[in-house]
């Protein structure tokens, strides 16, 4: 699934890549949201910047430091909430 998302002056290119296992079907997805303005204004200005961007973007030793849950849902997850319908917490 590929689409563009516009939020005011911000523009993002969004791509979702399904993770498929033959024995189970779709088991997850990887979402990539690229800031189009940053790519156009900063990255595409020179070959060195393009190479540096892709070298950083394609690293496999990164550590996820962004939370995809709201602050409330994140706090509940830390207390044991397992999914969005779990009301035990």
KEDOLO-737784 format. One record per residue (C-alpha): residue in three letters; x, y, z. Coordinates in nm, 4 decimals, m for minus. Layout:
N
<rec r="ALA" x="X" y="Y" z="Z"/>
...
end
This chain:
89
<rec r="UNK" x="0.0000" y="0.0000" z="0.0000"/>
<rec r="UNK" x="0.1521" y="0.3333" z="m0.1069"/>
<rec r="UNK" x="0.0031" y="0.6760" z="m0.0492"/>
<rec r="UNK" x="0.0884" y="1.0370" z="0.0310"/>
<rec r="UNK" x="m0.0186" y="1.2041" z="0.3523"/>
<rec r="UNK" x="m0.0414" y="1.5838" z="0.3731"/>
<rec r="UNK" x="m0.0596" y="1.7547" z="0.7117"/>
<rec r="UNK" x="m0.0574" y="2.1305" z="0.6579"/>
<rec r="UNK" x="0.2750" y="2.2141" z="0.4969"/>
<rec r="UNK" x="0.4137" y="1.8680" z="0.5751"/>
<rec r="UNK" x="0.4077" y="1.5916" z="0.3132"/>
<rec r="UNK" x="0.4877" y="1.2253" z="0.3731"/>
<rec r="UNK" x="0.5282" y="0.9312" z="0.1378"/>
<rec r="UNK" x="0.3835" y="0.6309" z="0.3211"/>
<rec r="UNK" x="0.4524" y="0.2692" z="0.2319"/>
<rec r="UNK" x="0.3275" y="m0.0425" z="0.4077"/>
<rec r="UNK" x="0.5024" y="m0.3719" z="0.3361"/>
<rec r="UNK" x="0.3162" y="m0.6839" z="0.4537"/>
<rec r="UNK" x="0.5095" y="m0.9623" z="0.6251"/>
<rec r="UNK" x="0.3738" y="m1.2890" z="0.4908"/>
<rec r="UNK" x="0.4414" y="m1.6444" z="0.6074"/>
<rec r="UNK" x="0.3015" y="m1.9241" z="0.3879"/>
<rec r="UNK" x="0.1827" y="m2.1301" z="0.6833"/>
<rec r="UNK" x="0.0018" y="m1.8381" z="0.8545"/>
<rec r="UNK" x="m0.0681" y="m1.5707" z="0.5919"/>
<rec r="UNK" x="m0.0058" y="m1.2057" z="0.6799"/>
<rec r="UNK" x="0.1544" y="m1.1890" z="1.0269"/>
<rec r="UNK" x="0.2566" y="m0.8235" z="1.0398"/>
<rec r="UNK" x="0.3666" y="m0.5225" z="0.8428"/>
<rec r="UNK" x="0.6479" y="m0.2725" z="0.8160"/>
<rec r="UNK" x="0.5428" y="0.0899" z="0.7741"/>
<rec r="UNK" x="0.7822" y="0.3441" z="0.6270"/>
<rec r="UNK" x="0.6869" y="0.7115" z="0.6372"/>
<rec r="UNK" x="0.9348" y="0.9367" z="0.4576"/>
<rec r="UNK" x="0.9272" y="1.3152" z="0.4929"/>
<rec r="UNK" x="0.9012" y="1.4263" z="0.1278"/>
<rec r="UNK" x="0.9971" y="1.7882" z="0.2035"/>
<rec r="UNK" x="1.3128" y="1.6773" z="0.3863"/>
<rec r="UNK" x="1.4103" y="1.4501" z="0.0986"/>
<rec r="UNK" x="1.3509" y="1.7243" z="m0.1596"/>
<rec r="UNK" x="1.5005" y="2.0138" z="0.0393"/>
<rec r="UNK" x="1.7956" y="1.8470" z="0.2122"/>
<rec r="UNK" x="1.8790" y="1.5001" z="0.0805"/>
<rec r="UNK" x="1.8510" y="1.5413" z="m0.2960"/>
<rec r="UNK" x="2.0922" y="1.8381" z="m0.3048"/>
<rec r="UNK" x="2.4044" y="1.6281" z="m0.3530"/>
<rec r="UNK" x="2.5270" y="1.2780" z="m0.4169"/>
<rec r="UNK" x="2.7040" y="1.2756" z="m0.0778"/>
<rec r="UNK" x="2.3793" y="1.3578" z="0.1040"/>
<rec r="UNK" x="2.1890" y="1.0893" z="m0.0900"/>
<rec r="UNK" x="2.4528" y="0.8291" z="m0.0062"/>
<rec r="UNK" x="2.4601" y="0.9338" z="0.3608"/>
<rec r="UNK" x="2.0803" y="0.9186" z="0.3810"/>
<rec r="UNK" x="2.0603" y="0.5660" z="0.2378"/>
<rec r="UNK" x="2.3567" y="0.4454" z="0.4415"/>
<rec r="UNK" x="2.1758" y="0.5583" z="0.7560"/>
<rec r="UNK" x="1.8277" y="0.4526" z="0.6363"/>
<rec r="UNK" x="1.9349" y="0.0979" z="0.5481"/>
<rec r="UNK" x="2.1249" y="0.0263" z="0.8703"/>
<rec r="UNK" x="2.0275" y="m0.2918" z="1.0483"/>
<rec r="UNK" x="2.1781" y="m0.2057" z="1.3863"/>
<rec r="UNK" x="1.9276" y="0.0677" z="1.4731"/>
<rec r="UNK" x="1.7322" y="0.0648" z="1.7971"/>
<rec r="UNK" x="1.3675" y="0.1683" z="1.7897"/>
<rec r="UNK" x="1.3246" y="0.4783" z="2.0048"/>
<rec r="UNK" x="0.9822" y="0.5976" z="1.8961"/>
<rec r="UNK" x="0.6597" y="0.4881" z="2.0569"/>
<rec r="UNK" x="0.3616" y="0.4279" z="1.8289"/>
<rec r="UNK" x="0.1071" y="0.4314" z="2.1132"/>
<rec r="UNK" x="m0.0607" y="0.7314" z="2.2707"/>
<rec r="UNK" x="0.0795" y="0.8299" z="2.6128"/>
<rec r="UNK" x="m0.2233" y="0.6734" z="2.7822"/>
<rec r="UNK" x="m0.2036" y="0.3483" z="2.5838"/>
<rec r="UNK" x="0.1751" y="0.3326" z="2.6345"/>
<rec r="UNK" x="0.1303" y="0.3615" z="3.0122"/>
<rec r="UNK" x="m0.1345" y="0.0869" z="3.0043"/>
<rec r="UNK" x="0.0944" y="m0.1359" z="2.7953"/>
<rec r="UNK" x="0.3707" y="m0.0955" z="3.0524"/>
<rec r="UNK" x="0.1179" y="m0.2079" z="3.3166"/>
<rec r="UNK" x="0.0297" y="m0.5195" z="3.1162"/>
<rec r="UNK" x="m0.2409" y="m0.4252" z="2.8619"/>
<rec r="UNK" x="m0.1903" y="m0.6685" z="2.5721"/>
<rec r="UNK" x="m0.4081" y="m0.5231" z="2.2939"/>
<rec r="UNK" x="m0.6540" y="m0.2434" z="2.2247"/>
<rec r="UNK" x="m0.9583" y="m0.4380" z="2.3501"/>
<rec r="UNK" x="m0.7891" y="m0.5577" z="2.6690"/>
<rec r="UNK" x="m0.9735" y="m0.3871" z="2.9557"/>
<rec r="UNK" x="m0.8049" y="m0.5751" z="3.2407"/>
<rec r="UNK" x="m0.5719" y="m0.2827" z="3.3175"/>
end
